[in-house]
Amino acid sequence: MKKININQTEVINRFIQYAKIDSQSNPANKTTPSTKNQWDMLHLLKSQLDQMDIESTLDHHGYLFATLHSNLEDDNSYTIGFLSHVDTATDYNASNVAPQIHEHYSGEKLQLNQSTTLDPEEFPHLKTLNDVTLITTSGDTLLSADNKAGVTAIMELIKYLVEHPEVPHGTLKFGFTPDEEIGRGPHHFDVEAFNADYAYTVDGGILGELQYESFNAASAVVEVKGRNIHPGAAKNQMINAMSILAKYHSNLPNEEVPELTEGYEGFIHLLQMTGDVQSAKAEYIIRDHDKELFNEKKQLMMQKVERLNKIHNKELVSIRIEDQYKNMGDVINQHPKLIEVAKSSMKTIGINPIVEPIRGGTDGSQLSFMGLPTPNIFTGGANFHGPYEYLVVDHLIQCIHTLIQISVEFSQIKK
């Protein structure tokens, strides 16, 4: 295969075009997509696919599927899919994104605006970068690299293969999906219609990341019913819901929190606590790679509720736990060629694969259990979901190279 040449300027322009579109999802809305502005991204992508004469469909739930047919004479290879989501995170401002380009970046401190500094002492990965092109935020929005970088990589993959028909590939499928950031990405994903044997989400972070194990995940809501009595006459009558909720939280393991865990270590994370004397509520997420430890965490939270109710001799505290997704490694481990090809493709183009578990989940966490085994590949971004987010353009281009190489290597594997 000839040397792959990707035009950096075109990649940057495409990414910035996508990043400037506010396509933030919203968990409060029950529609799919959850926000109308995700349609702006989907319609733009549909028009760009049409311009390349790529067969595509956009359904009423906002799932854009596209197909690039095999160019092999005798094709008995696997059909491979590449997926990315069009929505951006709900954690921070996603309006008026104004990316800043920093050429020849080599680990120096960057002042993004008067109040926001991207400091290598706080973000050590920056120290590893040498003479790269870096795209950052303007300091008061997120960048949308999660996952506009993945969208960019897939669209550039399609463009390259269309312009280079000499590059061998089997049938390739492409999917652009809504609402991943609020956990609903696969909820209306039609695996049968997508019609791929395997897929990769292009939704990872730093150069070389290859992830096929995710958390088992659940949400938990703890509610306390209190009794509000004038404090002057409260003795033996008032039940302070906030105090009881504070006791509940203080009885959970102090060391099993996100800020004190890493790697395969799970956690119970307090997202929000609200209330007054009369009623109080806490929202948690529960995470663990190990299924047994995950179930133990859920059981522990329920036991702490029962204990408080027993102490007060009343049903004051209730808990509602809902499973969100499972560890996709349980499925992907049964299909080792998915990981072998990704590793081989990276090594072929000089990338050292970094295989590590996702301390979170991707669409693949659900899709793998829906019949579409789907590990995750790097994009070159980091510090997602906030003003310190950045994208290494050089590494995004290497992501595109990786996707091309995966397509080539799978074309050589017969079913």
ROVEXNU-563661 format. One record per atom (N, C-alpha, C, CB): residue in one letter; z, y, x. Coordinates in pm, whole numbers, plus 50000, padded with zeros to 5 digits. Glycine has a CB too. Layout:
! residues N
AZYX/...
This chain:
! residues 415
M500004988150084/M500005000050000/M500005012550088/M501225000049905/K499215022350051/K499125034750128/K500455042150126/K498005043650073/K500615051250222/K501815059450229/K501935067550099/K501775068750352/I503145067750045/I503405075049921/I503675089649952/I504595068749844/N502895098449893/N503105112749909/N503445118949774/N501845119549971/I504645124249764/I505095130849642/I505205145749670/I506465124949592/N504615153949587/N504615168349607/N505985174049570/N503505175049523/Q506725178649669/Q508085183549646/Q508105195449552/Q508735187249778/T507175204649568/T507155216549483/T506975212749336/T506025226049526/E506095203249311/E505875198849173/E507125192049116/E504685189249165/V507825184349199/V509055177949154/V510095188449119/V509605168349263/I510255198349206/I511225209149179/I510885216549051/I511285218949297/N509625219949035/N509205227448915/N509435219348788/N507715231248926/R509155206548795/R509365198048678/R510855197248644/R508785183748703/F511675194948747/F513115194048722/F513645206948661/F513865190748852/I513265218248717/I513785231048667/I513305233548524/I513335242648759/Q512075229848495/Q511575231148358/Q512465223548261/Q510125226148347/Y512825211248297/Y513685203048210/Y515115208448207/Y513675188348258/A515635212248325/A517035216548334/A517305228948249/A517405219448480/K516325237448234/K516515249848159/K516565247648007/K515395259548192/I516195235847963/I516255232847820/I517665228147786/I515185222047780/D518335235347699/D519675231447656/D519535219747558/D520445243447589/S519865207847605/S519765195947520/S521105188747511/S518685186547574/Q522165196547507/Q523515190947500/Q523715183447369/Q524575202147514/S524355171847377/S524685164147257/S526015169147199/S524755148947288/N526365164147079/N527565168847011/N528215157346935/N527235180546915/P529385152446978/P530005140946914/P530455143746770/P531175136446994/A530585156346733/A531035159746598/A529965157546493/A531505174046593/N528705157046537/N527595155046444/N527245140246436/N526365163246487/K527015135446316/K526755121146296/K525275117546293/K527395116746168/T524405127446306/T522965124846307/T522555119146442/T522165137746276/T521355113146446/T520775108546572/T519345113946582/T520785092946581/P519075122646681/P520005128046780/P521105136546715/P519235136346882/S522175138646789/S523315146146735/S523075161146734/S524555143046814/T522035165646805/T521705179946808/T520195181746797/T522235186646937/K519795192446731/K518375195246714/K517695198446847/K518185206646617/N518435204446940/N517775208747064/N517355197147154/N518695217847140/Q517865185047129/Q517345173647204/Q515885171047170/Q518175161047176/W515485174847050/W514075173347012/W513165181847101/W513875177146864/D513675193247151/D512865201747238/D512435193947362/D513635214547279/M513375186747421/M513045178447537/M512085167147499/M514315172547599/L512375160547390/L511565148947350/L510135152847318/L512195142047229/H509965163847246/H508595168347212/H507835172747337/H508645179947110/L508535179247431/L507885183147557/L507415170747632/L508845191447645/L508285160747644/L507925148547715/L506765141247646/L509125139147727/K506805140947515/K505715134547439/K504395141547469/K506005134947286/S504395154747471/S503145162047497/S502665159647640/S503335177247472/Q503595158547735/Q503205156047874/Q502665141847891/Q504385158247968/L503235132247819/L502695118647822/L501295118347760/L503635108947747/D501115125547650/D499795126247586/D498765131947682/D499865134847458/Q499145142147759/Q498215148347853/Q497785138647963/Q498855160547915/M498645128747992/M498305118648093/M497655106348029/M499555114348171/D497365107047898/D496775095947823/D497645083447829/D495385092647876/I498965085547823/I499915074547820/I500275071447675/I501185078047903/E500145058947640/E500485054347505/E501985056247480/E500085039447485/S502355063147372/S503775065547347/S504055066947199/S504245078047421/T505325064647162/T505785066447024/T507125073647026/T505895052746951/L507315082646931/L508585089746915/L509075087346774/L508435105146945/D510205080246760/D510655076846625/D511585087446568/D511345063246625/H512005085446444/H512785095646375/H514215096746425/H512785092846227/H514655087346508/H515985088146569/H515935094746707/H516595074246580/G514745098546753/G514645105246882/G514525095947001/G515815113746901/Y513945084046981/Y513695074747091/Y512215075347126/Y514125060047054/L511935079847247/L510565081047295/L510255069447388/L510345094747366/F509355060547345/F508935049047424/F507495050847470/F509095035847342/A507215046847593/A505855047947646/A505505035347724/A505705060447736/T504205032647735/T503715020547801/T502615023947900/T503215010247698/L502735018648021/L501625018848117/L501215004348138/L502045025848255/H500005001148093/H499574987248093/H499284982248235/H498334985648006/S499394969248251/S499204962748381/S497804965348436/S499444947648368/N497714966748567/N496394967648632/N496114955248717/N496324980348720/L496854944348690/L496644931748762/L495584923448693/L497964923848771/E494774916548772/E493704908348715/E494264896448637/E492774903348825/D495224889848695/D495824878148631/D497324880848619/D495544864948712/D497704887548512/D499064892448501/D499974882548430/D499084905748427/N500874876748506/N501944868648448/N503274873348503/N501714853548476/S503354886448528/S504564892148587/S505514896848477/S504214903748681/Y506704900748520/Y507704905848425/Y507324919948379/Y509104905848490/T507654922948256/T507524936648205/T508824943948234/T507194936748050/I508724954948309/I509894962148357/I509964975848289/I509864963648511/G511164979648249/G511374992648186/G512185001948275/G512054990948053/F511965014948257/F512765025348324/F513245035048216/F511925032748435/L514535038048218/L515155045648109/L515935057648163/L516075036648026/S515905068348087/S516795079748114/S517105086547982/S516155089748215/H518205093947980/H518595100847856/H518295115647867/H520085098847826/V517965121747754/V517555135847752/V518715145147724/V516475137947650/D519845139947675/D520965148847645/D521775151647770/D521855142847535/T522515162647766/T523415166147876/T524855166447825/T523025179847938/A525765166647920/A527185164447890/A527785175447804/A527975163248019/T528815171547732/T529525180747643/T530675187847715/T530065173347521/D530925184347842/D532115188947912/D532085203747950/D532315180848035/Y530885209647958/Y530795223148013/Y529575230147954/Y530695222648168/N529515243147976/N528415251247923/N527055246247973/N528605265847961/A526125243947878/A524785239347913/A523715249347872/A524515225747848/S524115261247833/S523155271547790/S522815280747907/S523715279747671/N521555285247909/N521095294748010/N521285289448152/N521845308047996/V520925276848171/V520975270748304/V519975277848395/V520685255448298/A520455282548509/A519605289948604/A519765283548743/A519975305248608/P519035272948770/P519195265848898/P518895274749019/P518275253648901/Q519665272649126/Q519435279649251/Q518935269649355/Q520755286649301/I517905273349429/I517315264649530/I517775269149668/I515755264749521/H518275259649747/H518765262549882/H517975253849980/H520325259949895/E517055259750051/E516215252350146/E516945250750280/E514855259450166/H516615239950350/H517175237150483/H518705236950479/H516685247550584/Y519245231050375/Y520705230550362/Y521275219850456/Y521125227550215/S522365223350527/S522965213950624/S524485214150620/S522485217250764/G525045214450500/G526485212650488/G527325225150489/G526935204050593/E526715236850480/E527495249050481/E528085252050343/E526625260750529/K529085260950339/K529685265250214/K528705274150139/K531035272650239/L528615272350006/L527705280249925/L528485288049820/L526635271349857/Q528275301049815/Q528895309449712/Q527915310249595/Q529255323749767/L528205303049486/L527265302149373/L527295314749288/L527575290049286/N528475320349270/N528635333449207/N529975339049256/N528585332549048/Q530455349749194/Q531665356149245/Q532885346849242/Q531965368449165/S532905337549147/S534115329449129/S533935314649162/S534575330748988/T532725310149191/T532475295949211/T531865293349348/T531545290449102/T532565285149426/T532115281749562/T531935266649573/T533125286749668/L530815262749628/L530565248549656/L530955246249802/L529045244549629/D532125240149820/D532755239249951/D532755224850001/D534195244749945/P532135222250117/P532115208750174/P533515203050200/P531325208750303/E534515211550218/E535875206550238/E536405200250109/E536795217950283/E535925204749997/E536335199049869/E535405187749824/E536375209849762/F534145188449867/F533145178549829/F532485173049956/F532065184949732/P533135163250021/P532715158650155/P531285153350164/P533645147950200/H530725148650051/H529345143750058/H528395154350111/H528865139049919/L528705166950086/L527855177850134/L527745177950286/L528395191350085/K528795173250354/K528795173150500/K527785163150557/K530175169850553/T527365153450476/T526425143250522/T524975148050514/T526595130450441/L524745159450453/L523385164250430/L522905172650548/L523305172450299/N521655170550586/N521105177750701/N519665181750674/N521195169050829/D519445194750668/D518095200350650/D517405194850526/D517245197450774/V518095195850413/V517545191250285/V517365203150192/V518465180650220/T516625200950086/T516505210949981/T517515207449872/T515045211649924/L518425216749845/L519505214549750/L519305223749630/L520885217049816/I519485218249510/I519475226349389/I520885226349333/I518455221049283/T521425238449309/T522775239749255/T522735247549124/T523695246649358/T523895248849064/T524035257248945/T524145271848989/T525275253048860/S524215280648892/S524495294748918/S525985297448912/S523755303748818/G526775286848894/G528225288248898/G528915289148764/G528565300048974/D528145290748657/D528785292148526/D528185282848419/D528665306448479/T527375273348462/T526855262948373/T526835249748450/T525415266548319/L526605238848380/L526255226648452/L524785227448492/L526535213948366/L524325218048573/L522955218348622/L522005210348534/L522895213048763/S522545200548463/S521755191248381/S521045180648463/S520745198848299/A521425178848590/A520835168048669/A521145154548605/A521355168348814/D522255153748534/D522595142048454/D522165144748310/D524145138748462/N520935140748265/N520075132148342/N518645137648347/N520085118148283/K518535150648366/K517195156348382/K516575151748514/K517245171748374/A517425148148612/A516895142448737/A516235129048710/A518005140948842/G516875120648627/G516285107748592/G515005109148513/G517275099648514/V514985118648421/V513765121348344/V512645125548438/V514015132248236/T512975134448531/T511975139148628/T511435127548710/T512585149648721/A512315118848759/A511875107548842/A510925098448767/A513085099548890/I511225095448641/I510375086448564/I509025092848535/I511065082448433/M509035105648499/M507765112448470/M506905113348597/M508025126548412/E507545115548711/E506785115948837/E506275102048875/E507655121648951/L507045091648843/L506575077848863/L505305075448782/L507675067648823/I505335079048655/I504165077048569/I502965084648624/I504455081548424/K503175097248659/K502105105648712/K501495099548837/K502635119748742/Y502355094448926/Y501845088749051/Y501015076349024/Y503005085449145/L501485067648937/L500755055248911/L499445057748838/L501615045648830/V499435067948752/V498185071548684/V497175076848785/V498445082248573/E497625084848880/E496735090948978/E496375081349091/E497385103449035/H497095069949102/H496835060349209/H496685046349149/H497975060549315/P495565043849083/P495355030849017/P495265019249115/P494095031248934/E495165022249244/E495115011549344/E496485005249367/E494555016949475/V497535011849321/V498885006449338/V499114995549233/V499965017849325/P499384983149274/P499504972149177/P500814972949099/P499394958649248/H500724970248970/H501924969748887/H501614961648761/H502414984048851/G502644955148711/G502524948548581/G502704958848471/G503564937148568/T502884954048348/T503114963248237/T504484969848255/T503034955848100/L504494983148246/L505724990748263/L506054997948132/L505595000848379/K507324998348099/K507795005247979/K508725016648021/K508524995347883/F508685027447946/F509495039047976/F510215043547849/F508635050548036/G511485046647863/G512255050847746/G513055063347774/G513165039647702/F512975072947682/F513755085247690/F514605085847563/F512835098047704/T515915085947582/T516825083547471/T517795095147449/T517605070647494/P518325096647329/P519295107247299/P520735102347313/P519075112647159/D521655111747318/D523085109547290/D523805099647381/D523235104847151/E523325097947504/E524025089047597/E525395094647632/E523195087047724/E525485107747645/E526725113847690/E527865112447589/E526495128447720/I527535109547465/I528585107447365/I528665092747324/I528325116247241/G528095084047409/G528255069647391/G527365063147287/G529625066847356/R526385070647235/R525555065247127/R524125062047169/R525515074847013/G523845063047299/G522475061547345/G521745049447292/G522465060947490/P522355037447297/P521635025547250/P521785022547101/P522115013747326/H522495030847026/H522845027146888/H521635024346800/H523675038046826/H520535031346824/H519315029046745/H518165024746836/H518925041746666/F518495019746954/F517475015247049/F516925001847003/F518055014247193/D515615001446978/D514964989346929/D514484981147048/D513774992746834/V515314971647091/V515004963547209/V513714955647189/V516164953947240/E513524950547069/E512304942747041/E511064951447052/E512384936446902/A511134963547000/A509974972647007/A509724977247150/A510194984746914/F510784979247228/F510624983347367/F509894972547446/F511984986547431/N510234959947418/N509454948447464/N509354947547617/N508074949047405/A510514948547682/A510564946547828/A511454934547858/A511094959447901/D511184928047971/D512044917048014/D513344922248075/D511304908048115/Y513194932548157/Y514334938748223/Y514104953848224/Y514534933148367/A515184961248253/A515034975748266/A516034981048368/A515224982848128/Y515794993248412/Y516735000548496/Y516975014248433/Y516195002048643/T518235018248422/T518505032248392/T518415039948523/T519905034148323/V517775051448518/V517675060148635/V518665071448609/V516165065648659/D519935068648637/D521015077248590/D522185077248687/D521475072848451/G521905073748813/G522975072748911/G523145085448992/G522725061149003/G523925084449098/G524285096049178/G523615096449313/G525745096549196/I524415095049419/I523935097749554/I522935087249602/I525105098549651/L522205090649706/L521155082349763/L521615068049786/L520665088249894/G520875058449730/G521135044249753/G522025037549651/G521735042649884/E522635045149561/E523495038949460/E522735028749377/E524105049549369/L523325017049364/L522795006449279/L523995000349208/L521984995549363/Q524015001649078/Q525214998049002/Q524854988148891/Q525885010548942/Y525594977148889/Y525354967648782/Y526644962448720/Y524534956048834/E527764968448758/E529044965448695/E529604978548639/E530034958848796/S530004978348515/S530584990248453/S531974986948401/S529674995448338/F532654997048356/F533934994748291/F533754987148159/F534645007948266/N534784980048118/N535014977147977/N535694989747923/N535894963947954/A535304994047805/A535775007147759/A536215006947614/A534685017347777/A537275014647587/A537755016547450/A538315030547437/A538835005947413/S538385035347314/S539065047847284/S540335044547206/S538145057647204/A541325053247215/A542575051147142/A543065064547088/A543645044647232/V543495064446964/V544095076346902/V545495072646856/V543215081646781/V546475079746908/V547875077546872/V548325089446785/V548795076047000/E548865086446668/E549315096946577/E550775094946542/E548455097146448/V551495106146532/V552925105846499/V553175114546376/V553785110746619/K553885109146280/K554305116646162/K555745121246181/K554165108046031/G555955134146174/G557285139646190/G557855144846060/G557275150546293/R558965152146070/R559575158645953/R560065172345999/R560755149945891/N559525182645940/N559845196145982/N560955201845893/N558595205245976/I562115204345955/I563275210145888/I563655222845964/I564475199945882/H564155232845894/H564595245045962/H565555241146075/H565295254845861/P565325246346196/P566145241946310/P567635244546292/P565675248746434/G567985254246206/G569405256846183/G570085245846106/G569575269746110/A569315237646035/A569895226745955/A569235213445990/A569735229645804/A568795212146115/A567945200846153/A568685188346192/A567065204846265/K569995189346217/K570715177846272/K570595165646179/K572195181246294/N570185154446241/N570025141646172/N568935141746063/N571335137546110/Q568145152546058/Q567095153445956/Q565705155946017/Q567415164645858/M565665164846116/M564355167846176/M563845155946256/M564435180346266/I562545153446245/I561855143846332/I560725151446399/I561305131246250/N560865154046528/N559895162146601/N558765153346653/N560585169746718/A557615154446587/A556475145846622/A556025147946766/A555315148546528/M556075160346813/M555635163046950/M556535156247051/M555595178046976/S557845156447027/S558775150047119/S558545135047127/S560205152947078/I558315129047010/I558065114647007/I556775111247080/I558015109546862/L555745119447060/L554475116947128/L554625118447279/L553395126447075/A555425128447321/A555675130247464/A556375118147523/A556505143047488/K557335112347447/K558015100147493/K557025088647505/K559165096447397/Y556125087647406/Y555125076947410/Y554305077947539/Y554205077547286/H553805089947564/H552945091547682/H553715089047811/H552325105547685/S554965093547816/S555755091847939/S556075077147966/S557045099747929/N555975068647865/N556255054347882/N555035046347928/N556765048647753/L553875052747935/L552685046047988/L552735046048140/L551395053047937/P552045036748206/P552105035848353/P551615048748421/P551265023948402/N552485054948499/N552145067648563/N551025066448665/N553365073448629/E550925054548728/E549965052848836/E548575048648788/E550475042548934/E548465044848661/E547165040048609/E546445051348536/E547365027948515/V546095061548614/V545385073348562/V544185075948652/V546335085848555/P543165083048602/P541945084948682/P542195091348818/P540975093348606/E543115100948824/E543315108248949/E544015100049057/E544115120548923/L544485087949022/L545165079449119/L544495065849136/L546605077449078/T543295064149083/T542615051249091/T541205052749145/T542575044548954/E540655041649195/E539295041649249/E538755027449245/E539265047249394/G537455026049279/G536845012849288/G536965005149158/G537455004949399/Y537544993249168/Y537674984449052/Y538954987148971/Y537654970049097/E539744996949013/E541004999648945/E540745006648811/E541925008249033/G541395001648707/G541245007548575/G542275018448548/G541334996948469/F542205024148429/F543145034948396/F543255036948245/F542705047948462/I544305044148208/I544475049548073/I544475064648088/I545815044248002/H543535071348025/H543335085748048/H543605093647921/H541895088448097/L544565102847930/L544865111847819/L543825122947815/L546295117747832/L543035123447709/L541995133547694/L542515146247630/L540855128147614/Q543355144547527/Q543755156147447/Q545055153147374/Q542645160047347/M545925163147365/M547155161747290/M547345174347206/M548385159447385/T547515172647076/T547685183946986/T548805180946887/T546365187046910/G549335191346825/G550315188746721/G551385199446707/G550955175846746/D552335196446620/D553505204746597/D554645195646556/D553225215746489/V555705201146501/V556845192846462/V556455182746356/V557995201646411/Q555625186846262/Q555295178446148/Q554385166646185/Q554625186746042/S553425168946274/S552495158346312/S551935161246450/S551355157046209/A551595150546521/A551025151946655/A550045140546681/A552155151946763/K549085143346767/K548035133446794/K547635134046941/K546795135946704/A547395122346999/A546895121347136/A545665112447137/A547985115947233/E544645116447213/E543435108747226/E543305103647369/E542205117247187/Y543015090847382/Y542925084347513/Y541595076947526/Y544115074647533/I541225074247651/I540225063947679/I540865053547769/I538925070147745/I540475040947750/I541005029647825/I539845023347901/I541695019247730/R540025020948032/R538945015948115/R539445005348212/R538285027448191/D538674994648229/D538914984948335/D537684976048352/D540174976248304/H537374972548477/H536264963448502/H536624949148465/H535854964148648/D537894945648484/D538364932148456/D538714930848308/D539584928748545/K538124920948243/K538304919448098/K539764916948062/K537434907948046/E540444908548140/E541844905448109/E542744917648126/E542324894048198/L542534925148235/L543334937148257/L543044947648151/L543054942748396/F541794948248108/F541404957448001/F542164954147872/F539874956747976/N542184941447838/N542904937347717/N544404939547730/N542634922647687/E544924937847851/E546344940447873/E546694955147852/E546734936148014/K545804963947894/K546044978347873/K546074981747724/K544954986747944/K545154976047648/K545154978347504/K546424972947441/K543914971847438/Q546824960947484/Q548034954847429/Q549274963047462/Q548194940547481/L549324968247583/L550444976547626/L550584988847537/L550284980647772/M549474995347508/M549525007447426/M550025004247285/M548135014047418/M549634992947233/M550114988947100/M551594985447104/M549314976947047/Q552034979047211/Q553454975447223/Q554334987747232/Q553664966647346/K553884998147301/K554665010547311/K554815017147174/K553995020347410/V553805015947089/V553895021046952/V554965013346874/V552525020146880/E554895000146884/E555864991746812/E557294994646858/E555534976746832/R557454996946987/R558794999647041/R559365012546984/R558745000347195/L558565023146978/L559055035846924/L559405034646777/L558015046846945/N558575027646703/N558875025746560/N560165017946541/N557705018546491/K560395008346629/K561625000446620/K562835009046653/K561554988346715/I562725017646754/I563835026446792/I564215035746677/I563465034646916/H563205041246608/H563455050746499/H563635043846365/H562325060546491/N563405030746364/N563535023046239/N562635028646129/N564985022846193/K561515034246169/K560545039646074/K559145037746132/K560825054646043/E558135037146045/E556745036346090/E556225050546114/E555855028845984/L556705056546221/L556325070346252/L555055071246336/L557455077146325/V554835061046418/V553745061446516/V552685051146479/V554275059046659/S551445055046486/S550335045846461/S549315047146573/S549675048446323/I548535036746593/I547495036946696/I546225030646641/I547965029546823/R545105036546678/R543795031146641/R542965029646768/R543055040446536/I542595017246799/I541815014446920/I540435009446880/I542545004147011/E539405015146941/E538035010946913/E537315007847044/E537275021946834/D536774995747057/D535984992247174/D534695000247177/D535684977147176/Q534285004447297/Q533085012647312/Q531945005247381/Q533415025247391/Y532214998947494/Y531204990947561/Y531874980947654/Y530214999847640/K531074971447703/K531594960847789/K531014962047930/K531274946947730/N531594954748022/N531124954348160/N529774947248165/N532154947248251/M528724954848195/M527374949248192/M527154938948301/M526344960348206/G528044938648403/G527924928548508/G528014914448455/G528984930648611/D528724912548343/D528824899148284/D527444893648246/D529724899448161/V526514902548212/V525154898448177/V524234898848298/V524594907548066/I524284909748374/I523324911648483/I523514901448594/I523454925748540/N524744896748614/N524974886348714/N524174873648687/N526444883048721/Q523744871748562/Q522934860148526/Q521454862148560/Q523094857148379/H521094874148607/H519694877448638/H519644883748778/H519084887048530/P519924876048882/P520064881649017/P518804888449070/P520454870949112/K517614884549020/K516394890749072/K516354905849045/K515164884149009/L517034910348940/L517094924648910/L517704932449026/L517904927148782/I518774927149081/I519464933749191/I518724931249322/I520914928949201/E518224919149340/E517504915849464/E516284924749483/E517074901049463/V515524926849376/V514314935249387/V514684949749415/V513474934249258/A515724954749348/A516134968549372/A516594970549516/A517264972549275/K517384961149567/K517834961949706/K516654961349802/K518824950649738/S515754951749779/S514594950049867/S513714962449866/S513784937949824/S513534968249749/S512694980349737/S513284991849816/S512524984349591/M514594993649806/M515235004349881/M515095002050031/M516725005549843/K515354989850075/K515284986750218/K513874988750272/K515754972450245/T512874985350190/T511474986850233/T511145001250267/T510534981750124/I511745010650195/I511445024850220/I512545031550302/I511245032250088/G513425023350363/G514395028650457/G515695033650398/G513775039550531/I516045029150279/I517295033250215/I518305021850224/I517065037350066/N519525025250260/N520595015350262/N521225014650123/N521665018950370/P521075003250053/P521635002349917/P523165003249920/P521194989149850/I523695010849828/I525155011849810/I525475005349677/I525665026849815/V525934992949682/V526234985549559/V527704987449528/V525874970249574/E527984993949417/E529364996349378/E529464997149226/E529905009349443/P530654994449173/P530794995049027/P530735009248975/P532114988548984/I530255010848854/I530275023848788/I531675026048732/I529185024748675/R532275037048769/R533555040548707/R533245048548581/R534475048648807/G532635041648489/G532165047448364/G531205037448302/G531475061348385/G530235042548229/G529245033848168/G527915040948157/G529715029148030/T526865033448145/T525535038848119/T525015032547991/T524565036248238/D523835036647949/D523215029847835/D523095014947861/D521835035847806/G522935011247988/G522834997148023/G524054989047988/G522554995848167/S525214995747978/S526434988647943/S526334982547804/S527634998047949/Q525604989047716/Q525384983647582/Q524074975847574/Q525384994847479/L523014980947636/L521704974347627/L521734960347686/L520654982847697/S522514958447792/S522574945247854/S523074934747757/S523464945647978/F523984938647670/F524514929247570/F523624928647445/F525934933247531/M522604937347439/M521654937147328/M520404929247364/M521264951447289/G520404923147485/G519264914847525/G518354921147628/G518474911347406/L518744932747682/L517924939447783/L518794942347905/L517294952647726/P518884933048000/P519704935348120/P519244947848193/P519644923148214/T520194957048220/T519804970448266/T520794976048367/T519684979948147/P520594973848498/P521414980548599/P520994995148616/P521304973148735/N521665002048707/N521495016548722/N521115020248864/N522775023848681/I520205030048878/I519665034249008/I519965049049031/I518135031549014/F520165052649157/F520485066449197/F519395076449160/F520735067049346/T519785089249151/T518815100049133/T518915110449244/T519025106848998/G520035110649316/G520235120849420/G521135132149377/G518925126449462/G521715131149258/G522615141549210/G524075138249239/G522425143649061/A524935148349220/A526375146249241/A527155156849164/A526725146849392/N528455154349149/N529375163649081/N528935166748939/N529505176549160/F528475156748869/F527935158848735/F528965164748638/F527415145648680/H528455171348536/H529225176148421/H529995189148444/H530185165648379/G529635196648544/G530355209248565/G529595218748656/G531705206448624/P530195230148689/P529505240548767/P529275236848913/P530295253248762/Y529925226048962/Y529755221849102/Y528655211349117/Y531065216449157/E527935208849010/E526865198849012/E525745203149105/E526325196548869/Y525165193449175/Y524015196649260/Y523075184749268/Y524485200749402/L521855187549313/L520815177349325/L520145178849460/L519775178549210/V520085167849535/V519365167749663/V517925163849634/V520035157749767/V517015173349646/V515615170949608/V515005159749693/V514785183849623/D515315159649821/D514785149249911/D515165135349863/D515305151450054/H516385134049807/H516855121149759/H516265117749623/H518375120949752/L516005127849542/L515295125449416/L513895119949445/L515195138449332/I513245125149546/I511915120249584/I512015105749633/I511285129149693/Q513075102549704/Q513265088549747/Q513565079449628/Q514395087649851/C514175085049525/C514345077449401/C512985074049342/C515195085449298/I512095083649339/I510735081349286/I510045070449368/I509895094549288/H510175071149502/H509605060849589/H510175047049553/H509895064049737/T511485046749526/T512135034149492/T511565028249364/T513635035949479/L511365036749263/L510815032049136/L509395026749154/L510825043349031/I508625033449236/I507265028549264/I507335014949332/I506485038649354/Q508205013549431/Q508305000949505/Q508814989649416/Q509235002749625/I509754992549327/I510224982449232/I509064977549146/I511364988049142/S508234986849100/S507074983249018/S506144974049094/S506334995848972/V505924977149222/V505034968949306/V505634955149329/V504764976049441/E506904954649364/E507514941649396/E507594932549275/E508914943649454/F507884938149157/F507914929749038/F506514924849000/F508544937448921/S505474932149041/S504114927649011/S503774914749087/S503104938649047/Q504554911949191/Q504294900149275/Q505154888149235/Q504544903549420/I506004889949134/I506884879249089/I506374873748957/I508354884249075/K506084861048953/K505584854948830/K506724849548747/K504584843848862/K506534849848619/K507564844648528/K507684829448544/K507224848148380/
